[in-house]
């Protein structure tokens, strides 16, 4: 009831619209891949689709709710949107198919996921907007003392630097990388770890 009370009709309309849009993209990528546009998903992922849609929606809602004198500059918003869409582009378009079959393009994909996209997101400094834009129940979750303690530990410069470089090095181990490219589940673990590492090892 509390979630319903604090979620506006506009929010609900957006959340509900994600279902038919997602189903359409899933259906097209599974049964009509030859008719899908270049920007359409090669292998649709609900997780990446929802993560991208919610990241953009919560940011926009947060920017609207911020006082006019505290709203991010236009260039920061451009950085944020570009960073999020860049990550989506290398994971949910036909580029992903090419990256799965060409090592050079796979390195481009990993660079965008781990470096280029997260750097732009960090430059946008989206924390305040995201916080205001997300549901209150999620705000309480990310403010949990245990989670905050874990994040403070992970943000220590030495540990953050080690994780930032270490995750990249881990997935470059030939046997592990080769297996990840053949195992869909491990491939997803690799991609998620690269994005999360790239975003979380920088101060948002």
VEXDREN-2710 file (C-alpha; in Angstrom, 1 decimal):
% VEXDREN-2710
k/r/px/py/pz
1/UNK/0.0/0.0/0.0
2/UNK/2.8/2.4/0.8
3/UNK/4.4/1.8/-2.6
4/UNK/1.1/2.4/-4.3
5/UNK/0.6/5.6/-2.3
6/UNK/3.9/7.1/-3.3
7/UNK/3.9/6.0/-6.9
8/UNK/2.2/8.4/-9.3
9/UNK/-0.1/7.5/-12.2
10/UNK/2.7/8.6/-14.6
11/UNK/5.1/6.2/-12.9
12/UNK/2.6/3.3/-13.1
13/UNK/1.8/4.1/-16.7
14/UNK/5.5/3.9/-17.5
15/UNK/6.1/0.7/-15.5
16/UNK/3.1/-1.0/-17.1
17/UNK/4.2/0.0/-20.6
18/UNK/7.5/-1.9/-20.2
19/UNK/5.7/-5.2/-20.3
20/UNK/4.2/-4.9/-23.9
21/UNK/7.4/-3.2/-25.2
22/UNK/9.6/-5.9/-23.7
23/UNK/7.3/-8.7/-25.0
24/UNK/7.4/-7.1/-28.5
25/UNK/11.2/-6.9/-28.4
26/UNK/11.5/-10.5/-27.1
27/UNK/9.1/-11.8/-29.8
28/UNK/10.9/-10.0/-32.6
29/UNK/14.4/-11.1/-31.5
30/UNK/13.2/-14.7/-31.2
31/UNK/10.9/-15.2/-34.1
32/UNK/11.4/-12.3/-36.5
33/UNK/15.1/-11.4/-36.1
34/UNK/15.5/-10.6/-39.8
35/UNK/12.9/-7.9/-39.5
36/UNK/14.3/-6.3/-36.4
37/UNK/15.9/-2.9/-36.9
38/UNK/19.7/-2.5/-36.3
39/UNK/19.1/-1.0/-32.8
40/UNK/16.8/-4.0/-31.9
41/UNK/18.1/-6.7/-29.6
42/UNK/19.9/-9.7/-31.1
43/UNK/19.2/-11.8/-28.0
44/UNK/16.7/-10.0/-25.9
45/UNK/17.4/-9.8/-22.1
46/UNK/14.7/-8.7/-19.7
47/UNK/17.4/-7.8/-17.2
48/UNK/19.3/-5.4/-19.5
49/UNK/16.1/-4.0/-20.9
50/UNK/14.6/-3.2/-17.5
51/UNK/17.9/-1.9/-16.1
52/UNK/18.3/0.5/-19.0
53/UNK/14.7/1.7/-19.0
54/UNK/14.6/2.2/-15.2
55/UNK/18.0/3.9/-15.1
56/UNK/16.8/6.5/-17.7
57/UNK/13.3/6.9/-16.2
58/UNK/14.4/7.3/-12.6
59/UNK/17.1/9.8/-13.7
60/UNK/14.6/11.9/-15.6
61/UNK/12.0/11.8/-12.8
62/UNK/14.7/12.8/-10.4
63/UNK/15.9/15.7/-12.5
64/UNK/12.3/17.0/-12.7
65/UNK/11.9/16.8/-9.0
66/UNK/15.1/18.6/-8.2
67/UNK/14.9/22.3/-7.5
68/UNK/15.7/24.3/-10.6
69/UNK/18.9/25.6/-9.2
70/UNK/20.1/22.1/-8.3
71/UNK/19.4/20.4/-11.6
72/UNK/22.4/19.0/-13.5
73/UNK/23.8/21.0/-16.4
74/UNK/22.7/19.9/-19.9
75/UNK/26.1/18.4/-20.6
76/UNK/25.9/16.2/-17.6
77/UNK/22.5/14.9/-18.7
78/UNK/23.9/14.2/-22.1
79/UNK/26.8/12.3/-20.6
80/UNK/24.5/10.2/-18.5
81/UNK/22.1/9.3/-21.3
82/UNK/25.0/8.6/-23.7
83/UNK/26.7/6.4/-21.1
84/UNK/23.6/4.3/-20.4
85/UNK/22.7/4.0/-24.1
86/UNK/26.3/3.1/-25.1
87/UNK/26.2/0.2/-22.6
88/UNK/22.8/-0.9/-23.9
89/UNK/24.0/-0.6/-27.5
90/UNK/26.9/-3.1/-27.1
91/UNK/24.7/-5.6/-25.2
92/UNK/21.3/-5.5/-26.9
93/UNK/21.8/-4.7/-30.6
94/UNK/23.3/-6.7/-33.5
95/UNK/26.7/-5.5/-32.3
96/UNK/26.5/-8.1/-29.6
97/UNK/26.4/-10.9/-32.1
98/UNK/29.5/-9.6/-33.8
99/UNK/31.3/-9.2/-30.4
100/UNK/30.5/-12.8/-29.6
101/UNK/32.4/-13.9/-32.8
102/UNK/35.2/-11.4/-33.2
103/UNK/37.7/-10.9/-30.4
104/UNK/38.6/-7.4/-31.5
105/UNK/34.9/-6.3/-31.3
106/UNK/34.6/-8.2/-28.1
107/UNK/37.3/-6.0/-26.6
108/UNK/35.5/-2.9/-27.9
109/UNK/32.3/-4.2/-26.2
110/UNK/34.1/-4.7/-22.9
111/UNK/35.8/-1.3/-23.1
112/UNK/32.4/0.4/-23.6
113/UNK/30.8/-1.6/-20.7
114/UNK/33.7/-1.2/-18.3
115/UNK/35.2/2.2/-19.2
116/UNK/33.5/4.4/-21.7
117/UNK/29.9/4.1/-20.5
118/UNK/30.7/4.2/-16.8
119/UNK/33.0/7.2/-17.2
120/UNK/30.3/9.2/-18.8
121/UNK/27.8/8.1/-16.1
122/UNK/30.3/9.2/-13.5
123/UNK/30.8/12.6/-15.2
124/UNK/27.1/13.1/-15.1
125/UNK/27.2/12.9/-11.2
126/UNK/23.6/11.3/-11.3
127/UNK/23.4/10.3/-7.6
128/UNK/21.0/13.1/-6.4
129/UNK/18.7/12.7/-9.4
130/UNK/18.6/9.0/-9.3
131/UNK/17.8/9.0/-5.6
132/UNK/14.8/11.3/-6.0
133/UNK/13.6/9.5/-9.0
134/UNK/13.5/5.9/-7.7
135/UNK/10.7/4.5/-5.5
136/UNK/10.9/5.2/-1.8
137/UNK/11.0/1.5/-1.0
138/UNK/14.2/1.2/-3.1
139/UNK/15.7/4.2/-1.4
140/UNK/15.2/2.5/2.0
141/UNK/16.9/-0.6/0.6
142/UNK/20.0/1.2/-0.6
143/UNK/20.2/3.1/2.7
144/UNK/20.4/-0.1/4.7
145/UNK/23.4/0.2/7.1
146/UNK/24.9/-3.1/6.0
147/UNK/24.9/-2.2/2.4
148/UNK/26.4/1.2/3.2
149/UNK/29.2/-0.4/5.2
150/UNK/29.9/-2.8/2.3
151/UNK/30.0/0.1/-0.2
152/UNK/32.3/2.1/2.0
153/UNK/34.7/-0.8/2.1
154/UNK/34.6/-1.4/-1.6
155/UNK/35.2/2.4/-2.2
156/UNK/38.5/2.3/-0.4
157/UNK/41.0/3.6/-3.1
158/UNK/43.3/0.6/-2.9
159/UNK/40.6/-2.0/-3.0
160/UNK/38.6/-0.2/-5.6
161/UNK/41.6/0.1/-7.9
162/UNK/42.4/-3.6/-7.4
163/UNK/38.8/-4.6/-8.2
164/UNK/38.7/-2.2/-11.2
165/UNK/41.8/-3.8/-12.8
166/UNK/41.3/-7.3/-11.4
167/UNK/37.9/-8.0/-12.9
168/UNK/39.2/-7.1/-16.4
169/UNK/42.2/-9.3/-15.9
170/UNK/40.1/-12.1/-14.6
171/UNK/38.0/-12.3/-17.7
172/UNK/41.0/-12.1/-20.0
173/UNK/42.3/-15.5/-18.7
174/UNK/42.2/-17.5/-21.9
175/UNK/40.4/-20.6/-20.6
176/UNK/37.9/-18.6/-18.6
177/UNK/37.2/-16.1/-21.4
178/UNK/36.8/-18.9/-24.0
179/UNK/34.3/-20.7/-21.8
180/UNK/32.4/-17.5/-21.1
181/UNK/32.0/-17.0/-24.9
182/UNK/30.4/-20.4/-25.2
183/UNK/28.3/-20.5/-22.0
184/UNK/25.3/-18.1/-22.2
185/UNK/25.0/-18.0/-18.4
186/UNK/28.7/-17.3/-17.8
187/UNK/28.6/-14.8/-20.6
188/UNK/25.9/-12.9/-18.7
189/UNK/27.9/-13.1/-15.5
190/UNK/30.9/-11.6/-17.3
191/UNK/29.0/-8.8/-18.8
192/UNK/27.2/-7.8/-15.5
193/UNK/30.4/-8.0/-13.5
194/UNK/32.1/-5.7/-16.0
195/UNK/29.4/-3.1/-15.9
196/UNK/28.9/-3.2/-12.2
197/UNK/32.7/-3.0/-11.6
198/UNK/33.0/-0.1/-14.0
199/UNK/30.2/1.9/-12.4
200/UNK/30.7/1.0/-8.7
201/UNK/34.5/1.5/-8.7
202/UNK/34.0/5.1/-9.5
203/UNK/32.4/7.7/-7.3
204/UNK/28.9/8.5/-8.7
END
